[in-house]
Amino acid sequence: METKKESASVAQFENVIGNASPMPLYNNKKEKSSYDYFSELGRELADSLSSGKSPLLPGKDGFIDIQPAFNVKNNDKLEGMFQIMLLTKAAELNAPSNAFVTFDTVKKAQEAGIDCKVAKGSKGIVLPAVDESDWSKITFKNTWFNLSQIENADKLVEYCNSEMTKQYEKDVAFIREKHPNSDYAEKKNPASRDMSKNNVKAMPLNEKTEQPFQYLAQVLNALHSNRKLHVSPQQAEQFKNKALAMLDAEIEPGKKDVLAIKKLTNSAQALYKKNLKHLEEISAGQKKTAPEIKKASPKIEKKPPVREYGREM
């Protein structure tokens, strides 16, 4: 007499094959979205502020006195969220400088025969760039490492400076040939920039500062103008509390605003740029009107030009 055998279900079959196979049948690893990255960055900034070790808070002397985070590849200072998060990373590492490189830069240097690598166990920080009209779309992302996390960092810096110089000389030669009257050749080689200048001048935080983005805009201004920013204990505490509240805010019960970090840093960068443009316009206006006053004064007051120039100087 034959015994009736029960057939295995499709689910059981897939489980058996999956367990027996050295390769997974499905790739269940979900790729991170921009929202995942922004959520992580928001937590990191909040943790830094909560600990009191954030570089965005003043030291015991009442000053935020730090150098800007910059990309070793081109000696450019970073902007907005990138600047703020790389400074936060440097503080977390207690790094001696705010010099950073991307993993891609290290890889290209290795391909060029440079003996350098990311130190074993080092954890970088992933910063995504998104389409500003749709923050869900990542245009590119890089993993950044502080220079203190790189083995043979001096060789990597030397390589980057060499590449910068080659590109600079190539650009200068092209401009001289195609545009001989241009002043481009007079600009400095980016490899010669001093990226660790001490902040000599100081500026106070505006006493009317109320919102975290206004505070951060002034931090960005101080960084890019090589100044230290004086912040009172009350101003620092107000910024810290309001920033933490914003980073922990919910858009609906039980659902955090994962874009809080992006909103905060974008607003700060926009205000910084707006104020910078305003100052540049004022400066340009003063330069434009100065010679007109000098020329007009002798005619109106009928005094010798030499005296007028001497009085106005």
Beta strands, then each sheet from edge to edge (+ up, - down):
strand 1: 63-64
strand 2: 70-71
strand 3: 76-77
strand 4: 99-102
strand 5: 117-118
strand 6: 125-131
strand 7: 134-146
strand 8: 150-151
strand 9: 202-204
strand 10: 228-230
strand 11: 250-252
strand 12: 255-256
sheet 1: 1+ 10- 9-
sheet 2: 3+ 2- 4- 7+ 6-
sheet 3: 5+ 8-
sheet 4: 11+ 12-
end
